[in-house]
Amino acid sequence: MTEATTARTGPACSAEEQAQSDARLGRTYRPGREPSQPLPGAEPHPGFGYRREEHGNMLIERDVAIPTRRGTVYADVFRPRNATQVPVIVGYAPFGKHPHLDIETLWAGSGIPFETLSDFVPWEQFDPVPWTEWGYAIAIVDGVGNWYSEGDATYFTPEEAWAGHDIVEWLAQCDWSTGKVGWGGVSYFAMTAWSVAATKPPHLAAILPWDAASDCYREAFLHAGIPSFPFIHGWMQLTGTGQQRVEDMEAGMRDHPTFDEYWQCRVADWQAVDVPTYAVTEFPNNLHLRGTVEAWRGISSPDKFLEIRGDKEWEGFYQPESVQRQKEFFDRYLKDVDNGVSEWPRVRIGVRTREDQWTFRDETDWPLPDVTYETLWLDADAGTLNTQRPEMAAAVSYASTDDSGAATFDIRFDERVEMTGNAKLRLWISTDLSNDADLFVGVEKLDQHGKRVPFTFSQMYDDGPMGFGWLRASHRALDEERSTPERPWHSHARRDWLVHGKPVPVDIEIWPNSVLFEPGESLRVIVKGTPVQRYSGRFEIVFAPLHNSGNHTIHTGGEFDSHLYLPVIKR
């Protein structure tokens, strides 16, 4: 591979600047796990050092050294063996570019069509075999400070984004490259697309973020202020391999419980993203859904497409029809193929009915331009949702630490109703044994006989709620400039503690959804102090520690305007 050189723009990200940022932001580090020590159940590292392999018409260059302002990072580059001018698609993440996880066992139940994948596909990335056959190079990069890449590992930071900028520019100038570079993949591979694109690398031509949370405080580490320490502890095991230091995100969660600069710097300037973008997520996804939609709404790209599906995260990415659309997108913007992609509908959503049953529908924008909103008032006495506000005040309590404790509110529809968009649940709550409350909200569908209808949920499950939301009550303060009636935006800038027995209003964001109700079916809102449903396995987002004790009481009617603000499509 011929050496490429680039002239750099932007901050130097020197060791001195890094130390200053660490001190200012209060970053904490832990020693990285040695790359020679694999995770339990993982394959050992295949060995470090540049080498070339040929597999049919595919050339693989292992551990290609790419210089960045953060130090040298290492990539495995897959490209057509005899091609001299090919575009490049970059995947960048801390998990390890070498396939070392038994994805068929670990991700059993995910819906991934394993029989369609080659032995070369890394977790959450494009399969190099078909993509090199289609005339692309795939560069899978170990993140700064991870595995054998140099530097200290930080996550979702500006310094990481500028290293990505350098990676794009270096690959664009390789002698076999056309100079057009794309960026994409799933989860971390996708999340970095927002921040790298915001640095405006001259040769970045398109991004394909598939499930790309864009605000890691609100969507991953502290859902609406509620920490998920067990989940992040497991995530740190996957991301913490390196020869130097790795950022300790668990310590960061403890040291920075509010949305201060430590977290603010990890949210990209969405408006600065102006390259063609094909963003994909799923309504069941309780990790990436919100952030993918919000970033897509915020970017300034003239050619931007949003797809919100009804299936599981990895299932959709590897489906043959999805891979075909990925190819069509990159063909258009990395190869200049006039294939009609620029005329794609701006938005495509999966309208759901039950379980894994959903149908794509083309739309012009998100939120849908013809969405209207209906207010459904909670009645604690009857356990119902009503079109009329109850005149009399009422209250219902549940044990906040008991999985069986909950308050439920139902409405039965007499006509066909489509719920598509963002929703808000306003509650007046009080507590008796704690000055805070962690609130978990599920939105469920009941059939004509009152039986619960399960839906695909999260990344692995088939029996979850159709909608969800969370809030730590002490984080209830709103950012008034960013909030809308249907989408509360919590500032998370301070903590307002509860006073014993005193009701306060809280607005809970219900993440985007699209569900069709037939006449006779019902919508149920569930409010709990524990997760709406428990699961087992490594992919459950476990929230802990919680700020609950004693009872939560929900107040409705009279002076208490507790209600569900529901998005409705009438066509």
C-alpha positions, -999 to 999 in steps of 0.1 A, spaced: 0 0 0 15 33 -11 20 58 18 -5 87 17 1 121 33 -25 147 42 -25 183 53 -45 186 85 -71 211 95 -88 215 129 -73 212 164 -40 195 169 -53 171 196 -18 169 210 -9 151 242 -8 185 260 -42 195 247 -56 161 256 -43 165 292 -59 199 294 -93 185 281 -91 156 306 -85 180 335 -113 205 324 -139 178 317 -130 155 347 -122 124 326 -110 93 344 -91 64 329 -84 28 337 -57 5 323 -66 -12 291 -69 -49 289 -39 -64 271 -49 -74 235 -33 -108 242 -59 -115 269 -92 -123 251 -126 -119 267 -141 -151 281 -155 -171 252 -137 -150 226 -111 -161 201 -76 -149 208 -61 -120 187 -46 -134 155 -14 -116 159 -3 -80 152 18 -69 122 13 -59 86 6 -88 62 -13 -95 30 -37 -122 23 -56 -132 -9 -90 -149 -9 -103 -153 -43 -106 -119 -59 -103 -102 -25 -71 -87 -12 -68 -82 26 -41 -60 41 -40 -66 79 -29 -39 104 -24 -11 79 -9 18 98 -29 50 94 -14 82 110 -37 105 129 -33 135 151 -41 111 180 -14 86 170 -12 57 146 -43 35 143 -45 2 126 -70 -10 100 -78 -42 81 -84 -31 45 -104 -54 22 -104 -45 -15 -107 -60 -50 -75 -77 -58 -68 -63 -92 -88 -30 -90 -69 3 -89 -96 29 -84 -122 20 -58 -142 40 -32 -137 32 5 -162 26 32 -148 31 67 -159 13 99 -144 26 131 -151 12 166 -134 -1 198 -146 -37 197 -118 -52 176 -116 -53 138 -108 -90 138 -138 -114 140 -133 -129 174 -168 -132 188 -190 -162 180 -219 -141 167 -240 -171 157 -241 -183 193 -240 -149 211 -266 -134 189 -289 -164 186 -325 -150 185 -314 -118 169 -329 -126 135 -296 -122 117 -295 -144 85 -262 -160 95 -262 -183 65 -257 -152 42 -226 -140 59 -190 -148 52 -163 -157 77 -147 -123 73 -176 -101 86 -168 -82 118 -196 -77 143 -219 -48 132 -201 -42 99 -205 -47 62 -195 -81 49 -163 -75 29 -168 -104 5 -198 -91 -15 -187 -54 -11 -153 -61 -27 -170 -80 -54 -191 -48 -60 -159 -28 -64 -155 -13 -29 -128 -12 -3 -138 -18 33 -115 -4 59 -122 -16 95 -103 5 120 -95 -2 156 -103 30 175 -77 53 190 -62 35 220 -80 2 214 -62 -30 207 -29 -21 191 -39 15 180 -19 42 197 -31 67 222 -56 68 251 -90 56 242 -119 80 246 -154 74 235 -176 97 213 -153 126 219 -142 155 196 -107 141 197 -120 108 184 -139 126 156 -108 144 144 -89 111 143 -118 99 121 -113 130 99 -76 120 94 -86 84 86 -109 96 59 -83 119 43 -55 93 45 -76 66 28 -88 90 1 -52 96 -10 -42 59 -12 -30 51 -48 -58 26 -53 -86 49 -40 -109 71 -61 -108 97 -33 -144 91 -24 -150 78 12 -181 66 30 -186 59 67 -210 36 83 -221 4 100 -242 -4 131 -241 11 166 -207 26 175 -197 23 138 -227 44 131 -226 68 160 -191 80 150 -205 90 116 -223 120 130 -192 134 148 -167 126 120 -190 141 93 -194 173 115 -156 179 111 -162 181 73 -134 159 59 -131 171 22 -133 135 9 -162 122 30 -189 117 3 -217 99 23 -226 83 56 -248 53 64 -255 54 102 -276 23 110 -288 26 146 -268 57 156 -276 71 191 -264 107 189 -267 118 225 -250 91 246 -261 107 279 -298 107 272 -300 75 251 -273 51 264 -256 59 297 -283 76 316 -317 72 299 -336 103 309 -313 106 339 -316 69 350 -282 52 350 -276 18 334 -245 7 353 -247 -30 347 -252 -25 310 -223 -1 307 -201 -23 328 -206 -51 302 -200 -25 274 -167 -15 290 -156 -51 288 -162 -51 251 -145 -17 245 -117 -17 271 -89 -35 253 -58 -15 246 -21 -11 254 -25 22 271 -53 38 291 -90 36 282 -116 61 294 -136 48 324 -172 56 314 -185 40 346 -165 65 366 -178 92 343 -214 83 350 -207 85 388 -188 117 386 -211 135 361 -247 126 369 -260 157 351 -255 168 315 -224 189 319 -196 196 295 -183 160 301 -213 148 281 -221 179 260 -188 175 241 -199 140 230 -229 154 210 -219 163 175 -229 195 158 -256 179 138 -262 210 116 -226 208 104 -233 174 87 -240 182 51 -231 150 32 -257 126 18 -270 105 47 -291 72 48 -300 68 85 -318 37 97 -333 26 130 -362 7 144 -393 16 165 -385 -13 189 -349 0 196 -347 13 231 -310 24 226 -306 40 192 -341 50 180 -343 85 195 -308 96 187 -310 84 151 -342 103 145 -330 135 163 -297 137 145 -314 130 111 -338 159 118 -309 182 128 -284 176 99 -284 200 70 -277 174 43 -298 182 12 -299 145 4 -309 128 36 -331 97 40 -346 82 71 -358 46 75 -376 35 107 -382 -2 107 -402 -27 128 -376 -54 133 -345 -59 154 -313 -40 151 -289 -65 135 -317 -84 118 -325 -56 95 -290 -46 87 -280 -80 73 -313 -87 54 -305 -92 17 -330 -64 7 -314 -41 32 -279 -49 19 -292 -41 -16 -304 -7 -5 -271 0 12 -253 -8 -20 -277 14 -40 -270 43 -17 -233 41 -18 -234 34 -56 -251 67 -60 -229 88 -38 -195 71 -39 -197 60 -76 -220 86 -91 -243 59 -104 -276 75 -116 -298 48 -101 -327 69 -87 -316 70 -51 -316 108 -50 -354 105 -57 -360 80 -29 -388 91 -6 -373 112 22 -388 90 49 -398 53 50 -415 40 82 -427 5 93 -463 7 104 -468 -20 130 -498 -41 140 -484 -68 164 -453 -88 172 -430 -87 141 -458 -77 117 -452 -44 100 -454 -28 66 -432 -1 50 -449 31 40 -433 61 22 -435 95 38 -423 130 30 -408 140 64 -406 132 101 -427 140 120 -453 133 94 -467 166 81 -503 156 86 -499 144 122 -525 157 147 -525 153 185 -552 142 209 -552 146 246 -563 116 266 -568 124 303 -558 99 330 -584 89 356 -568 72 386 -602 61 400 -613 42 369 -578 33 356 -588 48 322 -577 73 295 -605 96 285 -612 124 260 -627 145 287 -608 158 317 -620 143 350 -636 170 372 -627 152 405 -592 147 417 -581 111 423 -549 92 431 -535 58 427 -503 44 443 -480 15 437 -450 0 454 -420 16 436 -396 -13 442 -419 -42 435 -419 -56 400 -456 -63 403 -464 -27 414 -478 -5 386 -505 19 377 -524 13 344 -547 34 323 -567 20 293 -587 34 264 -607 12 240 -609 25 204 -643 23 186 -627 32 152 -594 26 135 -566 47 150 -530 51 138 -505 63 164 -475 76 145 -450 101 159 -437 113 193 -459 112 224 -458 128 258 -470 115 291 -476 142 318 -480 129 353 -484 145 387 -465 123 411 -456 123 448 -435 100 470 -436 89 506 -402 74 514 -378 90 489 -369 125 476 -367 111 440 -385 87 418 -374 67 388 -404 63 364 -406 36 337 -434 39 312 -447 12 288 -473 17 261 -491 -15 252 -518 -28 229 -546 -50 239 -567 -70 214 -605 -71 212 -606 -96 241 -584 -75 264 -553 -97 259 -519 -81 257 -504 -80 222 -466 -85 223 -442 -66 200 -406 -69 189 -386 -51 215 -350 -39 219 -323 -59 200 -332 -94 209 -367 -98 222 -401 -107 208 -426 -99 236 -420 -63 246 -442 -32 249 -450 -13 217 -438 20 232 -415 32 261 -402 61 280 -383 69 312 -376 97 336 -358 103 369 -381 128 385 -353 150 399 -343 156 362 -378 169 353 -367 204 344 -373 212 307 -352 230 281 -380 253 272 -364 263 239 -361 227 226 -392 212 241 -424 209 221 -459 199 233 -453 163 220 -416 160 227 -403 172 261 -366 179 261 -351 177 296 -321 198 302 -306 174 328 -286 205 340 -297 202 377 -315 180 401 -348 191 417 -355 169 446 -390 159 456 -406 168 489 -425 142 509 -461 139 498 -460 170 475 -472 163 440 -451 177 411 -457 176 373 -433 155 352 -433 153 314 -421 120 301 -409 116 265 -424 85 248 -400 76 220 -412 76 184 -437 50 173 -460 38 146 -488 14 155 -522 7 140 -552 -1 162 -584 -17 148 -619 -11 163 -622 -29 196 -585 -28 204 -572 -9 233 -541 12 243 -527 8 278 -503 31 296 -482 14 324 -463 34 350 -439 16 373 -409 21 395 -391 -8 379 -386 -18 342 -419 -26 325 -407 -60 317 -376 -80 328 -354 -100 304 -324 -122 309 -292 -122 289 -263 -99 280 -284 -76 258 -309 -64 284 -304 -28 294 -303 -31 332 -310 1 350 -293 5 384 -290 19 410 -325 33 412 -337 62 434 -369 45 445 -383 36 479 -418 33 493 -448 42 471 -452 64 441 -486 81 438 -501 94 406 -526 123 409 -552 129 382 -583 150 376 -592 183 392 -562 205 394 -539 177 382 -537 177 344 -521 142 340 -526 132 304 -512 114 274 -505 135 243 -511 111 215 -499 115 178 -527 105 154 -527 101 116 -561 104 100 -561 94 63 
